[in-house]
Amino acid sequence: MKVLSQNVREYLTSVLGVLSSPQKKHCLIYLCGLIWIVKFRSIRMIAGQFGHKDTDGLHNFIRHTSNKAKRIATASQDFLAARIRGQAVRLILDDTPAPRNGKKIDGIGWHHGAKGIIKGLCAVTAVVRVGGQTWAWEIVEYCSRKSVPKDVFRSKVEIAADIIRRARETLGPTVTVLMDTWYSCCELLKLINCCGWRYIVALKSNRNVYINGRKTSVRHLAKGPRHYEVVRLSKKKTYRVAKLIVELPKVGTVALFISKQHSSPRFFISNDLNLTPSQMISIYDERFKIEFFHKDIKQFLGFGELFVRSRHSVQKHWILVAVAYNLVVLMSPKDRSKNLRRKIDRLRLKIPAKCITRFKCKH
């Protein structure tokens, strides 16, 4: 039997340390099902392949003990924070839907996706990027306003703010937050400033700013003559970027970047006034790694393969998906492939699933 690396053992020990002995066994079985089963990761299928057909035990593990799910997520974050402390960190936030059409599913609603309006569930996600490596940081369910009681509903901005507040307690000071236009609101920008972090976020073209005491939209600023710097990231990625110092209402002084490529101009702001156009483009280009993260967990780790109805069970499933993603990264340290499918395929050949199911936590 192949021996798990020290990093993998420490990560599993950290995550399993918050669970009881029976829960540890079911957690390892579920993680194996997410990684080693190619598709249709139902609770019955996972129990049949790795859990001695104990479907009821595995179902109870996913359905109950929602408080343990939060502790699993915190343990995973604490491990990652200790591993990346002292390094330049990119904290990237976004959201993604999970199509579902069943009856009596908690929190089901209509959400915006890459393919238009999608009926199902939705999650606000966060990943951290360090040294060219992506780690799953947090996945939190978002429910539409009509699908939950008023006292339970939280907007995506509120969820993102909670993620940032929790991250402030564990991540160091050298953090850059990357977000798209949906999250470039005053509340989050001021919160990031309070954390002492840097942000680079996209801005909608109708956003108003003050320049030289005059109010104008950023769209209007793209029409005038500007000094554009040519920034080349690759053969296919070349941008012309202009930089201005403006006042963003309710936020303060920010650096505004006007970027032109083939289509209409795009706008970005940062609270780092010394940031150059080339630095801004190269750093913000990492934001798209969260899009690849969404694609990977949906295609290869069963993010959307939900065989539960309750919100708490869905949240626990997504937390374990994040843990499974980090396990794949830790178990493939020398695999430089950017394709998660290749990493998982090679992992399945090199490491038997019983290395995980038989893991003994010494915590």
C-alpha positions as CSV (number, residue, x, y, z in Angstrom):
1,M,0.0,0.0,0.0
2,K,1.3,3.4,-0.9
3,V,2.0,5.6,2.1
4,L,0.3,9.0,2.3
5,S,2.6,12.0,2.4
6,Q,3.2,13.9,5.6
7,N,1.2,16.9,4.3
8,V,-1.8,14.7,3.5
9,R,-1.7,13.0,6.9
10,E,-1.5,16.3,8.7
11,Y,-4.4,17.7,6.7
12,L,-6.6,14.7,7.3
13,T,-5.7,14.8,11.0
14,S,-6.6,18.4,11.2
15,V,-10.0,17.9,9.4
16,L,-10.9,14.7,11.2
17,G,-9.9,16.0,14.6
18,V,-13.3,17.8,15.1
19,L,-15.3,14.6,14.5
20,S,-16.1,11.6,16.7
21,S,-14.8,8.1,15.7
22,P,-17.8,6.9,13.7
23,Q,-18.0,10.3,12.0
24,K,-14.3,10.1,11.0
25,K,-15.0,6.8,9.3
26,H,-18.0,8.1,7.4
27,C,-16.1,11.3,6.4
28,L,-13.2,9.3,4.9
29,I,-15.6,7.1,3.0
30,Y,-17.5,10.2,1.6
31,L,-14.2,11.8,0.6
32,C,-13.1,8.6,-1.2
33,G,-16.5,8.6,-3.1
34,L,-16.0,12.2,-4.2
35,I,-12.5,11.5,-5.5
36,W,-12.5,7.9,-6.7
37,I,-16.0,7.5,-8.2
38,V,-16.0,8.9,-11.8
39,K,-19.7,10.0,-11.9
40,F,-23.0,9.6,-10.1
41,R,-21.7,9.9,-6.6
42,S,-24.9,9.1,-4.8
43,I,-24.8,8.2,-1.1
44,R,-25.8,4.6,-2.0
45,M,-23.0,4.3,-4.6
46,I,-20.4,5.7,-2.2
47,A,-21.5,3.4,0.6
48,G,-21.6,0.4,-1.8
49,Q,-18.0,0.9,-3.0
50,F,-16.2,2.2,0.1
51,G,-18.5,1.9,3.1
52,H,-19.5,-1.8,3.3
53,K,-23.0,-0.8,2.0
54,D,-23.8,1.2,5.2
55,T,-26.0,3.6,3.4
56,D,-28.0,4.6,6.4
57,G,-24.9,5.5,8.4
58,L,-23.4,7.6,5.6
59,H,-26.8,9.3,5.0
60,N,-27.0,10.2,8.7
61,F,-23.5,11.6,8.7
62,I,-24.4,13.9,5.8
63,R,-27.9,14.8,7.1
64,H,-27.1,15.5,10.7
65,T,-24.4,17.3,12.8
66,S,-24.4,20.5,10.8
67,N,-22.3,22.2,13.5
68,K,-19.5,19.7,12.7
69,A,-19.6,20.9,9.1
70,K,-18.5,24.4,10.2
71,R,-15.8,23.0,12.3
72,I,-14.5,20.9,9.4
73,A,-14.3,24.1,7.2
74,T,-12.5,26.0,10.0
75,A,-10.0,23.2,10.5
76,S,-9.3,23.1,6.8
77,Q,-8.8,26.9,6.7
78,D,-6.5,26.8,9.8
79,F,-4.3,24.2,8.1
80,L,-4.1,26.2,4.9
81,A,-3.4,29.5,6.8
82,A,-0.5,27.9,8.7
83,R,0.9,26.5,5.4
84,I,0.8,29.8,3.5
85,R,1.5,32.2,6.3
86,G,4.1,34.9,5.3
87,Q,3.5,34.6,1.6
88,A,1.6,36.8,-0.9
89,V,-1.9,35.6,-0.9
90,R,-4.7,36.2,-3.4
91,L,-8.2,35.8,-1.9
92,I,-10.7,35.4,-4.8
93,L,-14.5,35.5,-4.3
94,D,-17.3,34.6,-6.7
95,D,-20.4,32.6,-6.9
96,T,-21.7,29.6,-9.0
97,P,-25.1,27.9,-9.4
98,A,-25.9,24.1,-9.1
99,P,-28.9,23.2,-11.2
100,R,-31.6,21.2,-9.4
101,N,-35.3,20.6,-10.3
102,G,-36.6,18.3,-7.6
103,K,-39.5,18.9,-5.3
104,K,-39.3,20.0,-1.7
105,I,-35.6,21.1,-1.9
106,D,-34.7,23.7,0.7
107,G,-33.4,26.9,-0.7
108,I,-34.2,26.2,-4.4
109,G,-34.6,29.2,-6.6
110,W,-33.6,31.0,-9.8
111,H,-30.0,32.1,-10.2
112,H,-27.8,33.7,-12.8
113,G,-25.2,31.4,-14.5
114,A,-23.0,31.3,-17.5
115,K,-25.8,29.7,-19.5
116,G,-28.4,32.2,-18.3
117,I,-31.1,31.9,-15.6
118,I,-30.7,28.5,-13.8
119,K,-33.2,26.8,-11.4
120,G,-31.4,25.2,-8.5
121,L,-29.1,26.1,-5.7
122,C,-26.2,28.6,-5.5
123,A,-23.0,29.0,-3.6
124,V,-20.7,31.9,-2.8
125,T,-17.2,30.6,-3.1
126,A,-13.7,31.7,-2.1
127,V,-10.3,30.3,-3.1
128,V,-6.8,31.3,-2.2
129,R,-3.9,31.5,-4.6
130,V,-0.3,31.1,-3.3
131,G,2.7,30.5,-5.4
132,G,0.7,29.6,-8.5
133,Q,-1.4,27.0,-6.6
134,T,-5.2,27.2,-6.0
135,W,-6.7,26.1,-2.7
136,A,-10.4,25.8,-1.8
137,W,-11.0,28.2,1.0
138,E,-14.8,28.3,1.6
139,I,-18.1,27.4,0.0
140,V,-21.3,28.9,1.5
141,E,-24.8,28.3,0.2
142,Y,-26.8,31.3,-1.0
143,C,-30.6,31.0,-1.0
144,S,-32.8,33.4,-2.9
145,R,-35.0,35.8,-0.9
146,K,-38.2,33.9,-1.8
147,S,-37.0,30.5,-0.8
148,V,-36.2,31.1,2.9
149,P,-37.7,33.0,5.8
150,K,-36.7,36.7,6.1
151,D,-34.7,36.1,9.3
152,V,-32.6,33.4,7.5
153,F,-32.0,35.2,4.2
154,R,-28.5,36.6,3.6
155,S,-27.5,38.4,0.4
156,K,-24.4,37.4,-1.6
157,V,-22.6,40.6,-0.4
158,E,-23.4,39.7,3.3
159,I,-22.1,36.2,2.8
160,A,-18.9,37.5,1.1
161,A,-18.4,40.0,4.0
162,D,-18.6,37.1,6.5
163,I,-16.0,35.2,4.5
164,I,-13.7,38.1,4.5
165,R,-14.2,38.7,8.3
166,R,-13.4,35.0,9.0
167,A,-10.4,35.1,6.7
168,R,-9.0,38.2,8.5
169,E,-8.6,36.1,11.6
170,T,-6.4,33.5,10.0
171,L,-4.7,35.0,6.9
172,G,-1.7,37.4,7.2
173,P,-1.5,41.0,6.1
174,T,-0.2,40.4,2.6
175,V,-3.5,39.6,1.0
176,T,-4.9,40.9,-2.2
177,V,-8.7,40.4,-2.7
178,L,-9.9,39.9,-6.3
179,M,-13.6,40.2,-7.2
180,D,-15.7,40.9,-10.3
181,T,-18.3,43.7,-10.7
182,W,-21.0,41.9,-8.7
183,Y,-19.0,42.4,-5.5
184,S,-17.4,45.8,-6.1
185,C,-19.8,47.5,-3.6
186,C,-18.9,50.1,-1.0
187,E,-19.6,47.7,2.0
188,L,-17.0,45.1,0.9
189,L,-14.4,47.6,-0.3
190,K,-14.5,49.5,3.1
191,L,-14.3,46.1,4.9
192,I,-11.2,45.2,3.0
193,N,-9.7,48.5,3.8
194,C,-10.3,47.9,7.5
195,C,-8.5,44.5,7.2
196,G,-5.5,46.4,5.9
197,W,-5.6,44.4,2.7
198,R,-5.3,45.4,-1.0
199,Y,-8.1,44.8,-3.5
200,I,-8.3,44.8,-7.2
201,V,-11.9,44.6,-8.4
202,A,-13.8,45.2,-11.7
203,L,-16.1,48.1,-11.9
204,K,-19.4,48.5,-13.9
205,S,-19.2,51.1,-16.7
206,N,-22.0,53.2,-15.2
207,R,-20.2,53.7,-11.8
208,N,-19.7,57.3,-10.9
209,V,-16.4,58.7,-9.6
210,Y,-15.0,62.2,-8.9
211,I,-12.0,63.5,-10.7
212,N,-10.6,66.9,-10.1
213,G,-13.7,67.6,-8.1
214,R,-16.1,66.8,-11.0
215,K,-18.5,63.9,-11.0
216,T,-18.5,61.6,-14.0
217,S,-19.0,58.0,-15.0
218,V,-16.0,55.8,-15.7
219,R,-17.5,55.1,-19.1
220,H,-17.1,58.8,-19.9
221,L,-13.5,58.7,-18.8
222,A,-12.7,56.0,-21.4
223,K,-13.7,58.4,-24.3
224,G,-11.1,61.1,-23.7
225,P,-7.4,61.0,-24.8
226,R,-5.4,59.0,-22.3
227,H,-1.9,57.7,-22.0
228,Y,-2.2,54.0,-22.5
229,E,0.5,51.5,-21.5
230,V,0.7,48.3,-23.5
231,V,0.7,45.2,-21.2
232,R,1.4,41.9,-22.8
233,L,0.6,38.8,-20.7
234,S,1.0,36.3,-23.6
235,K,0.8,36.1,-27.3
236,K,-2.9,36.1,-27.2
237,K,-3.3,38.5,-24.3
238,T,-2.3,42.1,-25.0
239,Y,-4.0,45.1,-23.3
240,R,-3.8,48.8,-23.4
241,V,-4.2,50.2,-19.9
242,A,-4.6,53.8,-18.6
243,K,-4.3,54.7,-15.0
244,L,-6.1,57.6,-13.2
245,I,-6.4,58.6,-9.5
246,V,-10.1,59.3,-8.7
247,E,-12.4,59.5,-5.7
248,L,-15.0,56.7,-5.4
249,P,-18.0,57.9,-3.4
250,K,-18.2,56.4,0.2
251,V,-14.9,54.6,-0.4
252,G,-12.2,57.2,-0.9
253,T,-9.2,57.7,-3.2
254,V,-8.6,54.8,-5.5
255,A,-6.5,54.0,-8.6
256,L,-8.8,53.6,-11.6
257,F,-7.6,51.5,-14.6
258,I,-9.2,51.6,-18.0
259,S,-8.3,48.5,-20.0
260,K,-8.9,48.1,-23.7
261,Q,-8.5,44.9,-25.7
262,H,-10.8,43.8,-28.5
263,S,-14.2,44.7,-27.1
264,S,-15.5,47.6,-25.1
265,P,-13.3,48.9,-22.3
266,R,-13.3,47.4,-18.9
267,F,-12.7,49.2,-15.6
268,F,-10.8,48.2,-12.5
269,I,-10.0,49.9,-9.2
270,S,-7.5,49.3,-6.4
271,N,-6.8,50.9,-3.1
272,D,-3.1,50.5,-3.9
273,L,-2.3,53.9,-5.5
274,N,1.2,52.8,-6.5
275,L,0.0,49.8,-8.5
276,T,1.2,49.9,-12.1
277,P,-1.0,48.9,-15.1
278,S,1.2,45.9,-15.8
279,Q,1.0,44.7,-12.1
280,M,-2.8,45.2,-12.1
281,I,-3.4,43.2,-15.2
282,S,-1.1,40.3,-14.2
283,I,-2.6,40.1,-10.7
284,Y,-6.3,40.4,-11.7
285,D,-5.7,37.8,-14.4
286,E,-5.5,35.3,-11.5
287,R,-9.2,36.0,-10.7
288,F,-10.2,33.7,-13.5
289,K,-8.7,30.7,-11.6
290,I,-11.9,30.6,-9.6
291,E,-13.8,30.0,-12.8
292,F,-11.6,26.9,-13.4
293,F,-12.1,25.9,-9.8
294,H,-15.9,26.0,-10.3
295,K,-15.5,23.9,-13.5
296,D,-13.3,21.3,-11.8
297,I,-15.4,20.7,-8.7
298,K,-18.5,20.4,-10.9
299,Q,-17.0,18.0,-13.4
300,F,-14.7,15.9,-11.3
301,L,-15.7,16.2,-7.6
302,G,-19.5,16.0,-7.6
303,F,-20.3,19.6,-6.6
304,G,-23.7,19.4,-8.3
305,E,-24.4,15.7,-7.5
306,L,-26.7,16.4,-4.6
307,F,-28.8,13.5,-3.2
308,V,-30.1,15.4,-0.2
309,R,-32.9,17.9,0.3
310,S,-32.0,20.0,3.4
311,R,-29.9,23.1,3.3
312,H,-27.6,21.9,6.0
313,S,-26.9,18.6,4.2
314,V,-26.1,20.6,1.0
315,Q,-23.7,22.8,2.9
316,K,-22.0,19.8,4.4
317,H,-21.6,18.2,1.0
318,W,-20.0,21.4,-0.4
319,I,-17.6,21.6,2.5
320,L,-16.5,18.1,1.9
321,V,-16.1,18.9,-1.8
322,A,-13.7,21.7,-0.8
323,V,-11.8,19.3,1.4
324,A,-11.6,16.7,-1.4
325,Y,-10.3,19.4,-3.8
326,N,-7.5,20.3,-1.3
327,L,-6.7,16.6,-0.8
328,V,-6.2,16.2,-4.6
329,V,-3.8,19.1,-4.6
330,L,-1.9,17.8,-1.6
331,M,-1.7,14.3,-3.0
332,S,-0.3,15.6,-6.3
333,P,2.5,18.0,-5.2
334,K,4.8,17.1,-8.1
335,D,2.1,17.1,-10.8
336,R,2.4,20.4,-12.6
337,S,-0.6,19.7,-14.8
338,K,-3.2,22.5,-14.8
339,N,-5.9,19.9,-15.6
340,L,-7.5,18.6,-12.4
341,R,-8.8,15.6,-14.3
342,R,-5.3,14.4,-15.1
343,K,-4.3,14.9,-11.5
344,I,-7.2,12.8,-10.3
345,D,-6.6,10.1,-12.9
346,R,-2.9,9.8,-12.0
347,L,-3.8,9.8,-8.3
348,R,-6.3,7.0,-8.7
349,L,-3.5,4.9,-10.3
350,K,-0.9,5.7,-7.7
351,I,-2.8,5.7,-4.5
352,P,-5.5,3.1,-3.6
353,A,-8.7,4.4,-2.0
354,K,-8.1,2.2,1.0
355,C,-5.2,4.4,2.0
356,I,-7.8,7.0,2.8
357,T,-10.6,4.8,4.2
358,R,-8.1,3.1,6.6
359,F,-6.4,6.2,7.7
360,K,-6.0,6.4,11.5
361,C,-6.2,9.8,13.0
362,K,-3.7,10.3,15.9
363,H,-5.3,13.6,16.9
